Amino acid sequence: MPTPALRSAQMLALAFMSMIVVLGVVVYLSVADADLTLPSTYVIGGQVAAGVVIALIVSTIGFRVAPITPGTAPEEAKGEALQKHQMSMILRLVLSELVALVSLALAFILTEGQVMTYVIGGAVSVVLMALFAYPSAGNIRRVEASLDSAGAQSRLAEAFAASSRTSL
């Protein structure tokens, strides 16, 4: 049974991910003469390259949080850890969403392949969100390692009940 903290984090991540799908429906309904032709290879290459760059950025800065101060009371440390995890997760979600947002703009600028431009960009964003932002055991442990880097115990994995699981 997921803890309330885990359920809340999952719902936040899934809300961001579902908005990508909703925007796809909006693009499909908004583009006159919507067709499913692929955009140029330059557009697709740019989207994939942007996804790789964002993955590198998220891997570099997305899991960095200020460590818990040593000597902080355990319950206070857990609350602070949950707050810092949520801020970190929102940063990772927003960065991951950039490819979809740029693809949304391109869908209305390009003259052919508008719908597929957004579909490809949205798919890249959803994959980035699933890998880097969704509260999996690995992502939780990466944030926890950053929180515990000064020697304090954040107990973040315990708050998410992720300490004994390999995936959530």
Rosetta constraint file for C-alpha pairs under 8 A:
AtomPair CA 2 CA 6 HARMONIC 5.96 0.50
AtomPair CA 2 CA 7 HARMONIC 6.07 0.50
AtomPair CA 2 CA 160 HARMONIC 7.45 0.50
AtomPair CA 2 CA 161 HARMONIC 7.31 0.50
AtomPair CA 3 CA 7 HARMONIC 6.15 0.50
AtomPair CA 3 CA 159 HARMONIC 7.32 0.50
AtomPair CA 3 CA 160 HARMONIC 5.98 0.50
AtomPair CA 3 CA 161 HARMONIC 6.74 0.50
AtomPair CA 4 CA 8 HARMONIC 6.02 0.50
AtomPair CA 5 CA 9 HARMONIC 6.26 0.50
AtomPair CA 5 CA 82 HARMONIC 7.76 0.50
AtomPair CA 5 CA 159 HARMONIC 6.77 0.50
AtomPair CA 5 CA 160 HARMONIC 6.04 0.50
AtomPair CA 6 CA 10 HARMONIC 6.07 0.50
AtomPair CA 6 CA 135 HARMONIC 7.31 0.50
AtomPair CA 6 CA 159 HARMONIC 7.77 0.50
AtomPair CA 6 CA 160 HARMONIC 5.04 0.50
AtomPair CA 6 CA 161 HARMONIC 7.87 0.50
AtomPair CA 7 CA 11 HARMONIC 6.10 0.50
AtomPair CA 8 CA 12 HARMONIC 6.26 0.50
AtomPair CA 9 CA 13 HARMONIC 6.29 0.50
AtomPair CA 9 CA 86 HARMONIC 7.26 0.50
AtomPair CA 9 CA 134 HARMONIC 7.73 0.50
AtomPair CA 9 CA 135 HARMONIC 6.44 0.50
AtomPair CA 10 CA 14 HARMONIC 6.04 0.50
AtomPair CA 10 CA 134 HARMONIC 6.52 0.50
AtomPair CA 10 CA 135 HARMONIC 6.23 0.50
AtomPair CA 11 CA 15 HARMONIC 5.96 0.50
AtomPair CA 12 CA 16 HARMONIC 6.52 0.50
AtomPair CA 13 CA 17 HARMONIC 6.28 0.50
AtomPair CA 13 CA 93 HARMONIC 7.19 0.50
AtomPair CA 13 CA 129 HARMONIC 7.55 0.50
AtomPair CA 13 CA 133 HARMONIC 6.83 0.50
AtomPair CA 13 CA 134 HARMONIC 5.59 0.50
AtomPair CA 13 CA 135 HARMONIC 7.76 0.50
AtomPair CA 14 CA 18 HARMONIC 5.91 0.50
AtomPair CA 14 CA 134 HARMONIC 7.83 0.50
AtomPair CA 15 CA 19 HARMONIC 6.29 0.50
AtomPair CA 16 CA 20 HARMONIC 6.93 0.50
AtomPair CA 16 CA 93 HARMONIC 7.10 0.50
AtomPair CA 17 CA 21 HARMONIC 7.16 0.50
AtomPair CA 17 CA 126 HARMONIC 5.94 0.50
AtomPair CA 17 CA 129 HARMONIC 7.16 0.50
AtomPair CA 18 CA 22 HARMONIC 6.35 0.50
AtomPair CA 19 CA 23 HARMONIC 6.01 0.50
AtomPair CA 20 CA 24 HARMONIC 6.30 0.50
AtomPair CA 20 CA 100 HARMONIC 7.08 0.50
AtomPair CA 20 CA 122 HARMONIC 5.92 0.50
AtomPair CA 20 CA 125 HARMONIC 7.98 0.50
AtomPair CA 20 CA 126 HARMONIC 7.40 0.50
AtomPair CA 21 CA 25 HARMONIC 6.51 0.50
AtomPair CA 21 CA 122 HARMONIC 7.55 0.50
AtomPair CA 22 CA 26 HARMONIC 6.39 0.50
AtomPair CA 23 CA 27 HARMONIC 6.13 0.50
AtomPair CA 23 CA 104 HARMONIC 7.94 0.50
AtomPair CA 24 CA 28 HARMONIC 6.19 0.50
AtomPair CA 24 CA 115 HARMONIC 7.69 0.50
AtomPair CA 24 CA 118 HARMONIC 6.64 0.50
AtomPair CA 24 CA 119 HARMONIC 6.64 0.50
AtomPair CA 24 CA 122 HARMONIC 7.63 0.50
AtomPair CA 25 CA 29 HARMONIC 6.17 0.50
AtomPair CA 26 CA 30 HARMONIC 5.85 0.50
AtomPair CA 27 CA 31 HARMONIC 5.94 0.50
AtomPair CA 27 CA 104 HARMONIC 7.46 0.50
AtomPair CA 27 CA 107 HARMONIC 7.39 0.50
AtomPair CA 27 CA 115 HARMONIC 6.51 0.50
AtomPair CA 27 CA 118 HARMONIC 7.58 0.50
AtomPair CA 28 CA 34 HARMONIC 6.34 0.50
AtomPair CA 28 CA 115 HARMONIC 5.98 0.50
AtomPair CA 29 CA 34 HARMONIC 7.88 0.50
AtomPair CA 31 CA 108 HARMONIC 7.19 0.50
AtomPair CA 31 CA 114 HARMONIC 7.47 0.50
AtomPair CA 31 CA 115 HARMONIC 7.66 0.50
AtomPair CA 34 CA 114 HARMONIC 7.11 0.50
AtomPair CA 34 CA 115 HARMONIC 6.47 0.50
AtomPair CA 35 CA 112 HARMONIC 7.86 0.50
AtomPair CA 35 CA 113 HARMONIC 6.58 0.50
AtomPair CA 35 CA 114 HARMONIC 7.47 0.50
AtomPair CA 35 CA 115 HARMONIC 6.69 0.50
AtomPair CA 36 CA 113 HARMONIC 6.23 0.50
AtomPair CA 36 CA 114 HARMONIC 7.86 0.50
AtomPair CA 36 CA 115 HARMONIC 6.18 0.50
AtomPair CA 36 CA 116 HARMONIC 5.81 0.50
AtomPair CA 37 CA 112 HARMONIC 7.14 0.50
AtomPair CA 37 CA 113 HARMONIC 4.80 0.50
AtomPair CA 37 CA 115 HARMONIC 7.96 0.50
AtomPair CA 37 CA 116 HARMONIC 6.59 0.50
AtomPair CA 38 CA 112 HARMONIC 7.81 0.50
AtomPair CA 38 CA 113 HARMONIC 4.90 0.50
AtomPair CA 38 CA 116 HARMONIC 5.67 0.50
AtomPair CA 38 CA 117 HARMONIC 7.06 0.50
AtomPair CA 39 CA 43 HARMONIC 6.26 0.50
AtomPair CA 39 CA 44 HARMONIC 6.85 0.50
AtomPair CA 39 CA 112 HARMONIC 6.35 0.50
AtomPair CA 39 CA 113 HARMONIC 4.40 0.50
AtomPair CA 39 CA 114 HARMONIC 7.06 0.50
AtomPair CA 39 CA 116 HARMONIC 6.74 0.50
AtomPair CA 39 CA 117 HARMONIC 5.96 0.50
AtomPair CA 40 CA 44 HARMONIC 6.60 0.50
AtomPair CA 40 CA 113 HARMONIC 7.88 0.50
AtomPair CA 41 CA 45 HARMONIC 5.82 0.50
AtomPair CA 42 CA 46 HARMONIC 5.92 0.50
AtomPair CA 43 CA 47 HARMONIC 6.19 0.50
AtomPair CA 43 CA 117 HARMONIC 7.51 0.50
AtomPair CA 44 CA 48 HARMONIC 6.24 0.50
AtomPair CA 44 CA 117 HARMONIC 7.46 0.50
AtomPair CA 44 CA 120 HARMONIC 7.39 0.50
AtomPair CA 45 CA 49 HARMONIC 5.95 0.50
AtomPair CA 46 CA 50 HARMONIC 5.93 0.50
AtomPair CA 47 CA 51 HARMONIC 6.15 0.50
AtomPair CA 47 CA 99 HARMONIC 6.60 0.50
AtomPair CA 47 CA 103 HARMONIC 7.78 0.50
AtomPair CA 47 CA 120 HARMONIC 7.62 0.50
AtomPair CA 47 CA 121 HARMONIC 6.03 0.50
AtomPair CA 47 CA 124 HARMONIC 7.62 0.50
AtomPair CA 48 CA 52 HARMONIC 6.30 0.50
AtomPair CA 48 CA 124 HARMONIC 7.16 0.50
AtomPair CA 49 CA 53 HARMONIC 6.21 0.50
AtomPair CA 50 CA 54 HARMONIC 6.03 0.50
AtomPair CA 50 CA 99 HARMONIC 6.66 0.50
AtomPair CA 51 CA 55 HARMONIC 6.03 0.50
AtomPair CA 51 CA 96 HARMONIC 7.90 0.50
AtomPair CA 51 CA 99 HARMONIC 6.60 0.50
AtomPair CA 51 CA 124 HARMONIC 6.25 0.50
AtomPair CA 51 CA 125 HARMONIC 7.31 0.50
AtomPair CA 51 CA 128 HARMONIC 7.44 0.50
AtomPair CA 52 CA 56 HARMONIC 6.29 0.50
AtomPair CA 53 CA 57 HARMONIC 6.24 0.50
AtomPair CA 54 CA 58 HARMONIC 5.94 0.50
AtomPair CA 54 CA 95 HARMONIC 6.77 0.50
AtomPair CA 54 CA 96 HARMONIC 6.67 0.50
AtomPair CA 55 CA 59 HARMONIC 5.99 0.50
AtomPair CA 55 CA 96 HARMONIC 7.70 0.50
AtomPair CA 55 CA 128 HARMONIC 6.78 0.50
AtomPair CA 55 CA 132 HARMONIC 7.92 0.50
AtomPair CA 56 CA 60 HARMONIC 6.06 0.50
AtomPair CA 57 CA 61 HARMONIC 6.01 0.50
AtomPair CA 57 CA 62 HARMONIC 7.11 0.50
AtomPair CA 58 CA 62 HARMONIC 4.35 0.50
AtomPair CA 58 CA 63 HARMONIC 7.32 0.50
AtomPair CA 58 CA 92 HARMONIC 6.10 0.50
AtomPair CA 58 CA 95 HARMONIC 7.12 0.50
AtomPair CA 58 CA 96 HARMONIC 7.86 0.50
AtomPair CA 58 CA 132 HARMONIC 7.24 0.50
AtomPair CA 59 CA 63 HARMONIC 6.82 0.50
AtomPair CA 59 CA 132 HARMONIC 7.67 0.50
AtomPair CA 60 CA 64 HARMONIC 7.76 0.50
AtomPair CA 62 CA 88 HARMONIC 6.20 0.50
AtomPair CA 62 CA 89 HARMONIC 7.63 0.50
AtomPair CA 62 CA 91 HARMONIC 6.60 0.50
AtomPair CA 62 CA 92 HARMONIC 5.49 0.50
AtomPair CA 63 CA 88 HARMONIC 6.35 0.50
AtomPair CA 63 CA 139 HARMONIC 7.97 0.50
AtomPair CA 63 CA 142 HARMONIC 6.40 0.50
AtomPair CA 63 CA 143 HARMONIC 5.33 0.50
AtomPair CA 63 CA 146 HARMONIC 7.22 0.50
AtomPair CA 64 CA 88 HARMONIC 7.49 0.50
AtomPair CA 64 CA 143 HARMONIC 6.89 0.50
AtomPair CA 64 CA 146 HARMONIC 6.02 0.50
AtomPair CA 65 CA 84 HARMONIC 6.61 0.50
AtomPair CA 65 CA 85 HARMONIC 7.79 0.50
AtomPair CA 65 CA 88 HARMONIC 6.95 0.50
AtomPair CA 65 CA 143 HARMONIC 7.06 0.50
AtomPair CA 65 CA 146 HARMONIC 5.99 0.50
AtomPair CA 65 CA 147 HARMONIC 6.28 0.50
AtomPair CA 66 CA 84 HARMONIC 7.86 0.50
AtomPair CA 66 CA 146 HARMONIC 7.19 0.50
AtomPair CA 66 CA 147 HARMONIC 6.26 0.50
AtomPair CA 67 CA 146 HARMONIC 6.03 0.50
AtomPair CA 67 CA 147 HARMONIC 3.99 0.50
AtomPair CA 67 CA 148 HARMONIC 5.82 0.50
AtomPair CA 67 CA 149 HARMONIC 5.91 0.50
AtomPair CA 67 CA 150 HARMONIC 5.84 0.50
AtomPair CA 67 CA 152 HARMONIC 7.85 0.50
AtomPair CA 68 CA 72 HARMONIC 7.28 0.50
AtomPair CA 68 CA 77 HARMONIC 6.58 0.50
AtomPair CA 68 CA 80 HARMONIC 7.59 0.50
AtomPair CA 68 CA 81 HARMONIC 7.38 0.50
AtomPair CA 68 CA 147 HARMONIC 5.44 0.50
AtomPair CA 68 CA 148 HARMONIC 6.27 0.50
AtomPair CA 68 CA 149 HARMONIC 7.91 0.50
AtomPair CA 68 CA 150 HARMONIC 6.76 0.50
AtomPair CA 68 CA 151 HARMONIC 7.97 0.50
AtomPair CA 68 CA 152 HARMONIC 5.83 0.50
AtomPair CA 68 CA 153 HARMONIC 7.45 0.50
AtomPair CA 68 CA 154 HARMONIC 6.60 0.50
AtomPair CA 69 CA 150 HARMONIC 6.75 0.50
AtomPair CA 69 CA 151 HARMONIC 7.86 0.50
AtomPair CA 69 CA 152 HARMONIC 6.19 0.50
AtomPair CA 70 CA 150 HARMONIC 6.62 0.50
AtomPair CA 70 CA 151 HARMONIC 5.91 0.50
AtomPair CA 70 CA 152 HARMONIC 4.44 0.50
AtomPair CA 70 CA 153 HARMONIC 7.86 0.50
AtomPair CA 71 CA 152 HARMONIC 6.76 0.50
AtomPair CA 72 CA 76 HARMONIC 6.58 0.50
AtomPair CA 72 CA 77 HARMONIC 5.80 0.50
AtomPair CA 72 CA 152 HARMONIC 7.31 0.50
AtomPair CA 73 CA 77 HARMONIC 5.93 0.50
AtomPair CA 74 CA 78 HARMONIC 6.15 0.50
AtomPair CA 74 CA 153 HARMONIC 7.41 0.50
AtomPair CA 74 CA 154 HARMONIC 7.30 0.50
AtomPair CA 74 CA 155 HARMONIC 7.87 0.50
AtomPair CA 75 CA 79 HARMONIC 6.28 0.50
AtomPair CA 76 CA 80 HARMONIC 6.12 0.50
AtomPair CA 77 CA 81 HARMONIC 5.94 0.50
AtomPair CA 77 CA 153 HARMONIC 7.26 0.50
AtomPair CA 77 CA 154 HARMONIC 5.23 0.50
AtomPair CA 77 CA 155 HARMONIC 7.55 0.50
AtomPair CA 78 CA 82 HARMONIC 6.20 0.50
AtomPair CA 78 CA 154 HARMONIC 5.28 0.50
AtomPair CA 78 CA 155 HARMONIC 5.73 0.50
AtomPair CA 78 CA 156 HARMONIC 6.20 0.50
AtomPair CA 78 CA 159 HARMONIC 7.11 0.50
AtomPair CA 79 CA 83 HARMONIC 6.32 0.50
AtomPair CA 80 CA 84 HARMONIC 6.17 0.50
AtomPair CA 80 CA 154 HARMONIC 7.91 0.50
AtomPair CA 81 CA 85 HARMONIC 5.96 0.50
AtomPair CA 81 CA 144 HARMONIC 7.76 0.50
AtomPair CA 81 CA 147 HARMONIC 6.90 0.50
AtomPair CA 81 CA 154 HARMONIC 5.72 0.50
AtomPair CA 81 CA 155 HARMONIC 7.60 0.50
AtomPair CA 81 CA 156 HARMONIC 5.98 0.50
AtomPair CA 82 CA 86 HARMONIC 6.19 0.50
AtomPair CA 82 CA 156 HARMONIC 6.60 0.50
AtomPair CA 82 CA 159 HARMONIC 7.79 0.50
AtomPair CA 83 CA 87 HARMONIC 6.38 0.50
AtomPair CA 84 CA 88 HARMONIC 6.11 0.50
AtomPair CA 85 CA 89 HARMONIC 5.98 0.50
AtomPair CA 85 CA 140 HARMONIC 7.92 0.50
AtomPair CA 85 CA 143 HARMONIC 6.57 0.50
AtomPair CA 86 CA 90 HARMONIC 6.14 0.50
AtomPair CA 87 CA 91 HARMONIC 6.32 0.50
AtomPair CA 88 CA 92 HARMONIC 6.31 0.50
AtomPair CA 89 CA 93 HARMONIC 6.10 0.50
AtomPair CA 89 CA 133 HARMONIC 5.53 0.50
AtomPair CA 89 CA 134 HARMONIC 7.80 0.50
AtomPair CA 90 CA 94 HARMONIC 6.07 0.50
AtomPair CA 90 CA 133 HARMONIC 7.75 0.50
AtomPair CA 91 CA 95 HARMONIC 6.14 0.50
AtomPair CA 92 CA 96 HARMONIC 6.02 0.50
AtomPair CA 92 CA 129 HARMONIC 7.37 0.50
AtomPair CA 92 CA 132 HARMONIC 6.67 0.50
AtomPair CA 92 CA 133 HARMONIC 5.45 0.50
AtomPair CA 93 CA 97 HARMONIC 6.14 0.50
AtomPair CA 93 CA 129 HARMONIC 5.88 0.50
AtomPair CA 93 CA 132 HARMONIC 7.97 0.50
AtomPair CA 93 CA 133 HARMONIC 5.63 0.50
AtomPair CA 94 CA 98 HARMONIC 6.65 0.50
AtomPair CA 96 CA 125 HARMONIC 5.30 0.50
AtomPair CA 96 CA 126 HARMONIC 7.59 0.50
AtomPair CA 96 CA 128 HARMONIC 5.49 0.50
AtomPair CA 96 CA 129 HARMONIC 5.67 0.50
AtomPair CA 97 CA 101 HARMONIC 6.38 0.50
AtomPair CA 97 CA 122 HARMONIC 7.97 0.50
AtomPair CA 97 CA 125 HARMONIC 5.28 0.50
AtomPair CA 97 CA 126 HARMONIC 7.69 0.50
AtomPair CA 97 CA 129 HARMONIC 7.59 0.50
AtomPair CA 98 CA 102 HARMONIC 6.17 0.50
AtomPair CA 98 CA 125 HARMONIC 7.28 0.50
AtomPair CA 99 CA 103 HARMONIC 6.05 0.50
AtomPair CA 99 CA 121 HARMONIC 5.47 0.50
AtomPair CA 99 CA 122 HARMONIC 6.98 0.50
AtomPair CA 99 CA 124 HARMONIC 6.96 0.50
AtomPair CA 99 CA 125 HARMONIC 5.81 0.50
AtomPair CA 100 CA 104 HARMONIC 6.00 0.50
AtomPair CA 100 CA 118 HARMONIC 6.59 0.50
AtomPair CA 100 CA 121 HARMONIC 4.73 0.50
AtomPair CA 100 CA 122 HARMONIC 4.56 0.50
AtomPair CA 100 CA 123 HARMONIC 7.88 0.50
AtomPair CA 100 CA 124 HARMONIC 7.47 0.50
AtomPair CA 100 CA 125 HARMONIC 5.77 0.50
AtomPair CA 101 CA 105 HARMONIC 6.51 0.50
AtomPair CA 102 CA 106 HARMONIC 6.24 0.50
AtomPair CA 102 CA 121 HARMONIC 7.88 0.50
AtomPair CA 103 CA 107 HARMONIC 6.00 0.50
AtomPair CA 103 CA 117 HARMONIC 6.04 0.50
AtomPair CA 103 CA 118 HARMONIC 4.94 0.50
AtomPair CA 103 CA 121 HARMONIC 5.37 0.50
AtomPair CA 103 CA 122 HARMONIC 7.44 0.50
AtomPair CA 104 CA 108 HARMONIC 6.94 0.50
AtomPair CA 104 CA 117 HARMONIC 7.82 0.50
AtomPair CA 104 CA 118 HARMONIC 5.51 0.50
AtomPair CA 105 CA 109 HARMONIC 6.45 0.50
AtomPair CA 106 CA 110 HARMONIC 5.77 0.50
AtomPair CA 106 CA 114 HARMONIC 7.25 0.50
AtomPair CA 106 CA 117 HARMONIC 7.14 0.50
AtomPair CA 106 CA 118 HARMONIC 7.64 0.50
AtomPair CA 107 CA 113 HARMONIC 7.63 0.50
AtomPair CA 107 CA 114 HARMONIC 4.20 0.50
AtomPair CA 107 CA 115 HARMONIC 6.28 0.50
AtomPair CA 107 CA 117 HARMONIC 5.88 0.50
AtomPair CA 107 CA 118 HARMONIC 5.95 0.50
AtomPair CA 108 CA 114 HARMONIC 6.68 0.50
AtomPair CA 110 CA 114 HARMONIC 6.10 0.50
AtomPair CA 113 CA 117 HARMONIC 5.94 0.50
AtomPair CA 114 CA 118 HARMONIC 6.65 0.50
AtomPair CA 115 CA 119 HARMONIC 6.21 0.50
AtomPair CA 116 CA 120 HARMONIC 5.93 0.50
AtomPair CA 117 CA 121 HARMONIC 6.25 0.50
AtomPair CA 118 CA 122 HARMONIC 5.75 0.50
AtomPair CA 119 CA 123 HARMONIC 6.02 0.50
AtomPair CA 120 CA 124 HARMONIC 6.28 0.50
AtomPair CA 121 CA 125 HARMONIC 6.28 0.50
AtomPair CA 122 CA 126 HARMONIC 6.12 0.50
AtomPair CA 123 CA 127 HARMONIC 6.18 0.50
AtomPair CA 124 CA 128 HARMONIC 6.25 0.50
AtomPair CA 125 CA 129 HARMONIC 6.12 0.50
AtomPair CA 126 CA 130 HARMONIC 6.07 0.50
AtomPair CA 127 CA 131 HARMONIC 6.12 0.50
AtomPair CA 128 CA 132 HARMONIC 5.85 0.50
AtomPair CA 128 CA 133 HARMONIC 7.46 0.50
AtomPair CA 129 CA 133 HARMONIC 4.83 0.50
AtomPair CA 129 CA 134 HARMONIC 6.12 0.50
AtomPair CA 130 CA 134 HARMONIC 5.14 0.50
AtomPair CA 132 CA 139 HARMONIC 6.72 0.50
AtomPair CA 133 CA 139 HARMONIC 7.27 0.50
AtomPair CA 134 CA 139 HARMONIC 7.56 0.50
AtomPair CA 135 CA 139 HARMONIC 6.01 0.50
AtomPair CA 135 CA 140 HARMONIC 6.10 0.50
AtomPair CA 135 CA 168 HARMONIC 7.38 0.50
AtomPair CA 136 CA 140 HARMONIC 6.15 0.50
AtomPair CA 136 CA 167 HARMONIC 5.67 0.50
AtomPair CA 136 CA 168 HARMONIC 5.19 0.50
AtomPair CA 137 CA 141 HARMONIC 6.11 0.50
AtomPair CA 137 CA 157 HARMONIC 7.69 0.50
AtomPair CA 137 CA 162 HARMONIC 5.48 0.50
AtomPair CA 137 CA 163 HARMONIC 7.58 0.50
AtomPair CA 137 CA 165 HARMONIC 6.78 0.50
AtomPair CA 137 CA 166 HARMONIC 6.02 0.50
AtomPair CA 137 CA 167 HARMONIC 5.04 0.50
AtomPair CA 137 CA 168 HARMONIC 5.88 0.50
AtomPair CA 138 CA 142 HARMONIC 6.22 0.50
AtomPair CA 138 CA 166 HARMONIC 7.61 0.50
AtomPair CA 138 CA 167 HARMONIC 7.34 0.50
AtomPair CA 139 CA 143 HARMONIC 6.43 0.50
AtomPair CA 140 CA 144 HARMONIC 6.06 0.50
AtomPair CA 140 CA 156 HARMONIC 7.22 0.50
AtomPair CA 140 CA 157 HARMONIC 6.32 0.50
AtomPair CA 140 CA 162 HARMONIC 7.60 0.50
AtomPair CA 141 CA 145 HARMONIC 5.99 0.50
AtomPair CA 141 CA 156 HARMONIC 7.87 0.50
AtomPair CA 141 CA 157 HARMONIC 6.52 0.50
AtomPair CA 142 CA 146 HARMONIC 6.55 0.50
AtomPair CA 143 CA 147 HARMONIC 6.22 0.50
AtomPair CA 144 CA 148 HARMONIC 6.01 0.50
AtomPair CA 144 CA 154 HARMONIC 6.73 0.50
AtomPair CA 144 CA 155 HARMONIC 7.49 0.50
AtomPair CA 144 CA 156 HARMONIC 5.79 0.50
AtomPair CA 144 CA 157 HARMONIC 6.96 0.50
AtomPair CA 145 CA 149 HARMONIC 6.00 0.50
AtomPair CA 147 CA 152 HARMONIC 7.78 0.50
AtomPair CA 147 CA 153 HARMONIC 7.82 0.50
AtomPair CA 147 CA 154 HARMONIC 6.28 0.50
AtomPair CA 148 CA 152 HARMONIC 5.22 0.50
AtomPair CA 148 CA 153 HARMONIC 5.49 0.50
AtomPair CA 148 CA 154 HARMONIC 6.01 0.50
AtomPair CA 155 CA 159 HARMONIC 6.30 0.50
AtomPair CA 156 CA 160 HARMONIC 6.40 0.50
AtomPair CA 157 CA 161 HARMONIC 5.67 0.50
AtomPair CA 157 CA 162 HARMONIC 4.83 0.50
AtomPair CA 157 CA 163 HARMONIC 5.16 0.50
AtomPair CA 158 CA 162 HARMONIC 6.18 0.50
AtomPair CA 158 CA 163 HARMONIC 5.97 0.50
AtomPair CA 161 CA 165 HARMONIC 7.85 0.50
AtomPair CA 162 CA 166 HARMONIC 7.58 0.50
AtomPair CA 162 CA 167 HARMONIC 7.64 0.50
AtomPair CA 162 CA 168 HARMONIC 7.07 0.50
